[in-house]
Amino acid sequence: DTSLTEVNSFSSSVPISPSSMINQYKLEDEPELRDLFITVDGPESHITAIETFITYRVVTKTSRGEFDSSEYEVRRRYQDFLWLKSKLEEAHPTLIIPPLPEKFIMKGMVERFSDEFIETRRKALHKFLNRIADHPTLTFNEDFKIFLTAQAWELSSHKKQGPGLLSRMGQTVRAVASSVRGGGVKNRPEMFTEMNSYMEAFSQKINVLDKIAHRIYKEEREYFNEMKEYGPIHTLWSASEEDIAESLKGVASCIDKCCKATEKKMAGLSENLLPILHEYVLYSEILMGVLKRRDQIQGELDSKIDANKKAEKDLFSEEIGKLEDKVECANNALKADWDRWKQNMQCDMRSAFTNVAENNLRYYEECLATWESFLASQTVELHMEEDPEDRP
């Protein structure tokens, strides 16, 4: 499928060494002029009569003039991150807002509130905030600044200042009206039709990759659990076989080393590949939503133009002008964000799959060296035990 060939393309100027390539991208992602640094750490459990929840420490360091201080430390729970995401979507409907982990991320693989679950979520929340900080527009959003700087009671007060009931009802009515209009958008530019086709193909492929990666991880874990049993079995066996006791202990030692190597390989999958693939599964859903919102804005303009034609008078000329400006702004915002998103996606995919390839190479080289060393020692012992007269 040529719609995703760019994902797999490599520049001829990229260094041969995979490690060098990854370092190159890391350097490019960390410009010297960066002025906002955010860290999410220090998870804490809170138990009340109503609920149990986790809060995370958010530390911000900045040199920006619009901040009153150079460093802030606040505590935020998952619901606060959800609020920030919704405010960003409301303020920037055709920008690509980074995804948040689902409320029950990796459900079925880990227990809620386990150390593994909390650490997985912490990393995802850390990435969410830093992707916003690196975005040329979202980073200057006022709600983002409040999220980073306001104390808990201040943030709670700010949340209550959201749009009133009538305003929310108006937004709902407009959304329903847009969906009822149905059909396609009459004057959708070809570029956005191509984007839509690209995202449909991308969504299908990334979901397949995500499922395959989870299946591989599951099979690796089953293999690891079975292999752990073989080492002790060979050790017990050696106690009843004096003639081959040392050889059996050697096999047990090799199996143990391969078990540890397999565990490292699994960690590489769970830390480097699975989170990236799942993040882009979520990104595919977000982008389809962004394209729909752009179409809704276009639909409002088309509807108003049709109404103006039926009236046979310029009754809505002022409203049409405003809507044309709104559509142009929405188109320009999405175009710029689309190019930026594709570049980041390709970089993330290259880095993730290169890491997996390097981990696999290290794993097989380590296991091969372990067994070769053991076999070489057995060959030496056999030669030493041979009768000199029987040697050729």
C-alpha positions as CSV (number, residue, x, y, z in Angstrom):
1,D,0.0,0.0,0.0
2,T,1.7,3.2,-1.2
3,S,-0.3,5.3,1.2
4,L,2.1,4.5,4.0
5,T,5.4,4.2,2.1
6,E,6.7,7.3,3.8
7,V,6.6,5.5,7.1
8,N,9.1,2.9,5.9
9,S,11.4,5.2,3.9
10,F,14.9,6.0,5.1
11,S,17.0,9.0,4.0
12,S,20.3,8.1,2.2
13,S,22.1,10.5,4.6
14,V,21.1,8.5,7.7
15,P,24.1,6.9,9.4
16,I,24.5,3.2,9.0
17,S,24.6,2.5,12.7
18,P,21.1,2.2,14.2
19,S,22.4,3.6,17.5
20,S,23.8,6.6,15.7
21,M,20.5,7.1,13.9
22,I,18.6,7.2,17.2
23,N,21.0,9.6,18.7
24,Q,20.7,11.9,15.7
25,Y,16.9,12.0,16.2
26,K,17.2,12.6,19.9
27,L,19.5,15.6,19.3
28,E,17.1,17.0,16.8
29,D,14.2,16.7,19.2
30,E,16.0,18.7,21.9
31,P,16.7,22.2,20.6
32,E,19.0,24.4,22.6
33,L,16.3,27.2,22.7
34,R,13.8,25.1,24.6
35,D,12.4,27.2,27.5
36,L,9.8,24.9,29.2
37,F,10.8,21.6,30.9
38,I,8.1,19.4,32.6
39,T,8.5,16.3,34.7
40,V,5.8,14.0,35.9
41,D,6.8,11.8,38.9
42,G,6.1,11.0,42.5
43,P,2.8,9.1,42.3
44,E,0.8,9.0,45.6
45,S,-2.3,7.0,46.5
46,H,-5.2,8.7,48.1
47,I,-8.0,6.8,49.8
48,T,-11.3,8.6,50.8
49,A,-14.7,7.4,51.8
50,I,-15.9,7.8,48.2
51,E,-13.0,6.8,46.0
52,T,-9.4,5.8,45.7
53,F,-7.2,7.7,43.3
54,I,-3.6,8.5,42.4
55,T,-2.0,11.9,42.1
56,Y,1.2,12.7,40.3
57,R,3.8,15.5,41.0
58,V,4.2,17.9,38.1
59,V,7.4,19.9,38.2
60,T,7.8,22.8,35.7
61,K,10.9,24.8,35.0
62,T,10.8,27.7,32.6
63,S,12.5,30.9,31.5
64,R,9.4,32.4,29.9
65,G,8.4,35.9,30.8
66,E,4.6,35.1,31.0
67,F,5.3,32.9,34.1
68,D,5.6,34.6,37.5
69,S,8.2,32.1,38.7
70,S,10.9,30.0,37.1
71,E,9.8,26.8,38.9
72,Y,6.5,25.3,39.9
73,E,5.5,22.1,41.7
74,V,1.8,20.9,41.8
75,R,0.0,17.6,42.2
76,R,-2.5,16.5,39.6
77,R,-4.8,13.5,39.3
78,Y,-5.9,11.8,36.1
79,Q,-9.2,13.7,35.9
80,D,-7.1,17.0,35.8
81,F,-5.3,15.7,32.7
82,L,-8.7,14.9,31.1
83,W,-9.9,18.4,31.8
84,L,-6.8,19.9,30.2
85,K,-7.2,17.8,27.1
86,S,-10.9,18.8,26.7
87,K,-10.0,22.5,27.1
88,L,-7.3,22.2,24.4
89,E,-9.7,20.5,22.0
90,E,-12.3,23.2,22.7
91,A,-9.9,26.0,22.1
92,H,-8.1,24.4,19.1
93,P,-10.6,22.1,17.3
94,T,-8.4,21.4,14.3
95,L,-5.1,21.0,16.0
96,I,-3.8,17.5,16.8
97,I,-4.0,17.2,20.6
98,P,-1.7,14.5,22.0
99,P,-3.5,11.4,23.4
100,L,-3.9,10.5,27.0
101,P,-3.8,6.9,28.2
102,E,-7.2,5.4,28.6
103,K,-8.7,5.3,32.1
104,F,-7.8,1.5,32.3
105,I,-4.7,1.4,30.2
106,M,-3.4,-2.1,29.5
107,K,-6.5,-3.6,31.1
108,G,-6.2,-7.3,31.4
109,M,-2.4,-7.2,31.5
110,V,-1.9,-5.5,34.8
111,E,-4.0,-4.8,37.9
112,R,-5.3,-1.3,38.6
113,F,-3.1,0.6,41.1
114,S,-0.3,-1.9,40.8
115,D,3.2,-0.5,40.5
116,E,3.4,-1.5,36.9
117,F,0.1,0.2,36.1
118,I,1.0,3.4,37.9
119,E,4.4,3.6,36.2
120,T,3.0,2.9,32.8
121,R,0.5,5.7,33.3
122,R,3.1,8.1,34.7
123,K,5.2,7.7,31.6
124,A,2.2,8.3,29.4
125,L,1.2,11.5,31.3
126,H,4.8,12.7,31.2
127,K,4.9,12.3,27.4
128,F,1.4,14.0,27.1
129,L,2.6,17.2,28.8
130,N,5.9,17.3,27.0
131,R,4.3,16.9,23.6
132,I,2.1,19.9,24.5
133,A,5.1,21.8,25.7
134,D,6.9,21.1,22.4
135,H,3.9,22.2,20.3
136,P,4.3,25.7,18.8
137,T,0.7,26.7,19.5
138,L,-0.6,24.5,22.4
139,T,2.4,25.4,24.6
140,F,1.1,29.0,24.9
141,N,-2.5,28.0,25.8
142,E,-3.7,29.7,28.9
143,D,-5.4,26.6,30.4
144,F,-2.1,24.7,30.0
145,K,-0.3,27.4,31.9
146,I,-3.0,27.2,34.7
147,F,-2.7,23.4,34.8
148,L,1.1,23.7,35.4
149,T,1.0,26.5,37.9
150,A,-2.3,26.6,39.9
151,Q,-2.6,24.9,43.3
152,A,-5.3,22.3,43.6
153,W,-8.0,24.7,45.0
154,E,-7.2,27.3,42.3
155,L,-7.5,24.7,39.6
156,S,-10.8,23.5,41.0
157,S,-12.1,27.1,41.1
158,H,-11.0,27.6,37.5
159,K,-12.7,24.5,36.3
160,K,-16.0,25.8,37.6
161,Q,-15.7,28.8,35.3
162,G,-16.4,26.8,32.2
163,P,-19.1,27.6,29.6
164,G,-22.6,28.0,31.0
165,L,-25.5,25.6,30.5
166,L,-27.0,27.6,27.6
167,S,-23.6,27.7,25.8
168,R,-23.1,24.0,26.2
169,M,-26.6,23.3,24.9
170,G,-25.9,25.5,21.9
171,Q,-22.7,23.6,21.1
172,T,-24.6,20.3,21.4
173,V,-27.4,21.5,19.1
174,R,-24.8,22.6,16.5
175,A,-23.0,19.3,16.7
176,V,-26.3,17.4,16.3
177,A,-27.3,19.6,13.4
178,S,-23.9,19.0,11.7
179,S,-24.3,15.3,12.0
180,V,-27.9,15.3,10.8
181,R,-26.9,17.1,7.7
182,G,-24.9,14.0,6.9
183,G,-23.6,13.3,3.5
184,G,-20.2,14.6,2.6
185,V,-18.8,18.1,2.5
186,K,-19.5,19.8,-0.9
187,N,-16.4,21.9,-1.2
188,R,-13.8,19.9,0.7
189,P,-10.3,20.5,-0.6
190,E,-8.6,17.5,-2.2
191,M,-5.8,17.7,0.4
192,F,-8.2,16.8,3.3
193,T,-9.8,14.0,1.3
194,E,-6.3,12.6,0.9
195,M,-5.7,13.0,4.6
196,N,-8.9,11.1,5.4
197,S,-7.8,8.2,3.1
198,Y,-4.4,8.2,4.6
199,M,-5.7,8.0,8.1
200,E,-8.2,5.2,7.3
201,A,-5.3,3.1,6.0
202,F,-3.0,4.2,8.8
203,S,-5.6,3.3,11.5
204,Q,-6.1,-0.1,10.0
205,K,-2.3,-0.9,9.8
206,I,-1.4,0.5,13.2
207,N,-4.2,-1.4,14.9
208,V,-2.9,-4.6,13.3
209,L,0.7,-3.8,14.4
210,D,-0.6,-3.2,17.9
211,K,-2.4,-6.5,18.1
212,I,0.6,-8.4,16.7
213,A,3.0,-6.7,19.1
214,H,0.8,-7.7,22.1
215,R,0.6,-11.3,20.8
216,I,4.4,-11.5,20.4
217,Y,4.8,-10.1,24.0
218,K,2.3,-12.7,25.3
219,E,4.1,-15.5,23.5
220,E,7.4,-14.3,24.8
221,R,6.1,-14.3,28.4
222,E,4.7,-17.9,27.9
223,Y,8.1,-19.0,26.6
224,F,9.9,-17.3,29.4
225,N,7.7,-18.9,32.1
226,E,8.2,-22.4,30.5
227,M,12.0,-21.9,30.2
228,K,12.3,-20.9,33.9
229,E,11.2,-24.5,34.8
230,Y,13.9,-26.2,32.8
231,G,16.9,-24.9,34.8
232,P,15.9,-26.3,38.2
233,I,14.9,-29.6,36.5
234,H,18.4,-30.1,35.1
235,T,19.9,-29.2,38.5
236,L,17.8,-31.8,40.2
237,W,18.6,-34.3,37.5
238,S,22.4,-33.8,38.0
239,A,22.0,-35.0,41.6
240,S,21.1,-38.5,40.4
241,E,23.5,-38.8,37.4
242,E,27.1,-38.6,38.7
243,D,28.7,-39.3,35.3
244,I,27.0,-36.3,33.6
245,A,26.3,-34.2,36.7
246,E,28.7,-31.3,35.6
247,S,27.2,-31.3,32.1
248,L,23.7,-31.1,33.4
249,K,24.6,-28.2,35.7
250,G,26.2,-26.5,32.7
251,V,22.9,-26.8,30.8
252,A,21.0,-25.4,33.8
253,S,23.4,-22.5,33.9
254,C,23.0,-21.8,30.2
255,I,19.2,-21.9,30.5
256,D,19.3,-19.5,33.5
257,K,21.4,-17.0,31.4
258,C,19.0,-17.3,28.5
259,C,16.1,-16.7,30.8
260,K,17.6,-13.4,32.0
261,A,18.3,-12.4,28.4
262,T,14.7,-13.2,27.5
263,E,13.5,-11.1,30.4
264,K,15.5,-8.1,29.1
265,K,14.1,-8.7,25.6
266,M,10.5,-8.6,27.0
267,A,11.3,-5.4,28.9
268,G,12.5,-3.8,25.6
269,L,9.2,-4.7,24.0
270,S,7.0,-3.4,26.9
271,E,9.0,-0.2,27.3
272,N,9.9,0.8,23.8
273,L,7.5,-0.7,21.3
274,L,4.1,-1.4,22.9
275,P,3.6,2.2,24.3
276,I,4.5,3.8,21.0
277,L,2.2,1.6,18.9
278,H,-0.7,2.1,21.3
279,E,-0.1,5.9,21.4
280,Y,-0.5,6.0,17.6
281,V,-3.6,3.8,17.8
282,L,-5.0,6.6,19.9
283,Y,-3.6,9.3,17.6
284,S,-5.4,7.7,14.7
285,E,-8.7,8.1,16.5
286,I,-7.8,11.7,17.4
287,L,-7.0,12.6,13.8
288,M,-10.2,11.1,12.5
289,G,-12.0,13.3,15.0
290,V,-10.0,16.4,14.0
291,L,-10.9,15.8,10.3
292,K,-14.6,15.5,11.2
293,R,-14.5,18.8,13.1
294,R,-12.9,20.5,10.1
295,D,-15.6,19.1,7.9
296,Q,-18.3,20.4,10.4
297,I,-16.8,23.9,10.1
298,Q,-16.8,23.5,6.3
299,G,-20.4,22.2,6.5
300,E,-21.6,25.3,8.4
301,L,-20.2,27.5,5.7
302,D,-21.8,25.4,2.9
303,S,-25.1,25.4,4.7
304,K,-25.0,29.2,5.1
305,I,-24.1,29.7,1.4
306,D,-27.1,27.5,0.4
307,A,-29.4,29.4,2.6
308,N,-28.2,32.7,1.1
309,K,-28.8,31.4,-2.4
310,K,-32.4,30.3,-1.6
311,A,-33.1,33.8,-0.1
312,E,-31.9,35.3,-3.3
313,K,-30.5,38.2,-1.3
314,D,-27.3,38.8,0.6
315,L,-28.9,38.2,4.0
316,F,-26.0,36.2,5.4
317,S,-23.0,37.9,3.7
318,E,-21.5,39.0,7.0
319,E,-21.9,35.6,8.6
320,I,-20.5,33.9,5.4
321,G,-17.5,36.1,5.6
322,K,-16.8,35.2,9.2
323,L,-17.3,31.5,8.4
324,E,-14.9,31.7,5.4
325,D,-12.3,33.2,7.8
326,K,-13.0,30.4,10.3
327,V,-12.6,27.7,7.6
328,E,-9.4,29.2,6.4
329,C,-8.0,29.3,9.9
330,A,-9.1,25.7,10.5
331,N,-7.5,24.5,7.2
332,N,-4.2,26.3,7.8
333,A,-4.0,25.0,11.4
334,L,-4.6,21.4,10.4
335,K,-2.2,21.6,7.4
336,A,0.7,22.8,9.6
337,D,-0.1,20.3,12.4
338,W,-0.4,17.5,9.8
339,D,3.1,17.9,8.5
340,R,4.5,18.2,12.0
341,W,2.6,15.1,13.2
342,K,3.7,13.0,10.2
343,Q,7.4,13.9,10.8
344,N,7.1,13.0,14.5
345,M,5.3,9.8,13.8
346,Q,8.0,8.6,11.3
347,C,10.7,9.5,13.8
348,D,9.0,7.6,16.6
349,M,8.4,4.6,14.4
350,R,12.0,4.4,13.2
351,S,13.3,4.8,16.7
352,A,10.9,2.1,18.2
353,F,11.5,-0.5,15.5
354,T,15.3,0.2,15.5
355,N,15.3,-0.3,19.3
356,V,13.5,-3.6,18.9
357,A,15.9,-4.8,16.2
358,E,18.9,-3.9,18.3
359,N,17.4,-5.7,21.4
360,N,16.8,-8.8,19.3
361,L,20.3,-8.8,18.0
362,R,21.8,-8.5,21.5
363,Y,19.5,-11.2,22.7
364,Y,20.4,-13.8,20.0
365,E,24.1,-12.9,20.2
366,E,24.1,-13.3,24.0
367,C,22.2,-16.7,23.9
368,L,24.4,-18.0,21.0
369,A,27.6,-17.0,22.9
370,T,26.3,-18.7,26.1
371,W,25.6,-22.1,24.3
372,E,28.8,-21.9,22.2
373,S,30.9,-21.4,25.3
374,F,29.2,-24.4,27.0
375,L,29.7,-26.7,24.0
376,A,33.3,-25.7,23.6
377,S,33.9,-26.6,27.3
378,Q,32.3,-30.0,26.7
379,T,34.4,-30.7,23.7
380,V,37.6,-29.9,25.6
381,E,36.6,-32.2,28.4
382,L,35.8,-35.1,26.0
383,H,39.3,-34.8,24.4
384,M,40.9,-34.8,27.8
385,E,39.0,-38.0,28.8
386,E,40.0,-39.9,25.7
387,D,42.8,-42.5,25.9
388,P,45.9,-41.3,24.1
389,E,46.1,-44.6,22.1
390,D,42.6,-44.0,20.7
391,R,43.5,-40.5,19.4
392,P,44.1,-40.2,15.7
